[in-house]
Amino acid sequence: MKLLNRFHKGIMTGAAVLALATVTTMAADKKDDKKPAPTPDKLTTCPVSGDKLGEMGKPYVFEYKGREVKLCCPDCKKDFEKDPAKYMKKIEAADKAGKASDKTTNKDSKK
């Protein structure tokens, strides 16, 4: 009878640990879902080197302050990190130019 009681306690303890682990994992997944996706980088050239993205292989992509940044290669990240504001201005200018052309395109298509 004591053996059966120990076995029952072991099963219940294991079930409780499993349930706790499941709830914790679900809570962690929900936290990750709340993080917004970074704003896409619309530049077609590397803001550091000026090279066309994709000519040297797949662009090096990373996130900087909630913004996606695309560089032609990982080596350009060193220069980017020296003066990120300088390069972010180029990315933001491309975004503004893209939005302006989108508005023009939308007006033309409504006619």
N, C-alpha and C positions, 0 to 999 in steps of 0.2 A: 504494500500500500504506500509506504514512504517513497519507493522508487517511482511509482506512478505519479505521486504528488510532485516530486522533483521534475519529472518529465513534463508534466502539465505546466509548471512554473517556467521551465525553460522555453517551452513553445510560446507561452504568453509573452515572455520577455522578448523573444526573437521577433514576434509579430509587432510588438510595440516599437522596437528599434526600427524595423522595416517601415512601419507607418510614419515614424518621425523623419526618417531619411527621405521618404517620398514627398512629404509635405515641404521639407526644406528645399529639395530640388525644384519643386514646382514654384516655390516663392522666388528662388534665384532666377528661374527662367522668366518669370513675370517682370523682374527688375530689368533684365536685358531687353525685353520687348519695349520698354518705355523709352529707351535711348533712341532719339531720332536719327534717321539716316543722314550722313553728311551731305551738304549741298554739293551737287556735281560740278566738276571743273570742266568748262566748255572750251578751253583753249585747245587748239590743234597743234600748237608748237610748245616746246619746253620753255617755260618762263625764264629759266636760267641761261641756257645755251642758245635758244632760238631755233634749235633743230626741230624738224617736223617729227611729231610723236609717231612711233611705230617704225621709223626708218632703221633704228638700231635694235629692233626687237620689241618685245612687249614693254609698254611704258611702266615706269616705277611709280606706283600709286600708294599714297598714304593719306592720313587725315591730319589736318592742322586746324585747331580751334573750330571744330565742327564743319570744316570745309574739306572737300576732296581736293588733293593736289596731284597732278600728273607731271612727272619729269621724264626726260628721255632715258635716264640711267640713274642708278644708285649714287654714282659719284657726284651728280648735281645736287644731291641733298646736302652735302657739306657746305656748298656755296649758299644754298637756300637758307640753311640754319644760321649763317653769318648775318643775313639781313632779310628775314622773312617778310617784313612789311613791304619792302621794295617789290618782291615777287608776287605777293598777294594783291598788290595794286594792279598788276598786269592781269591776274586772274579775274579780279572784280571788274576791270574794264571790259574784258571779253564777255563777262556775264551781262553787263549793261548793254553792250553792243548787240548781243544775242537777243535780249529782251526787246530792244528797239526794232530789230528786224522782224521779230515775231509779231509785234503790234502792226507793223506795216503789212506783213503778209496776211494777217487776219482781216485788216481793213480792205485789202484788195480782194480777198476771197468773198467778202460780203456783198460786193457790188454786183 
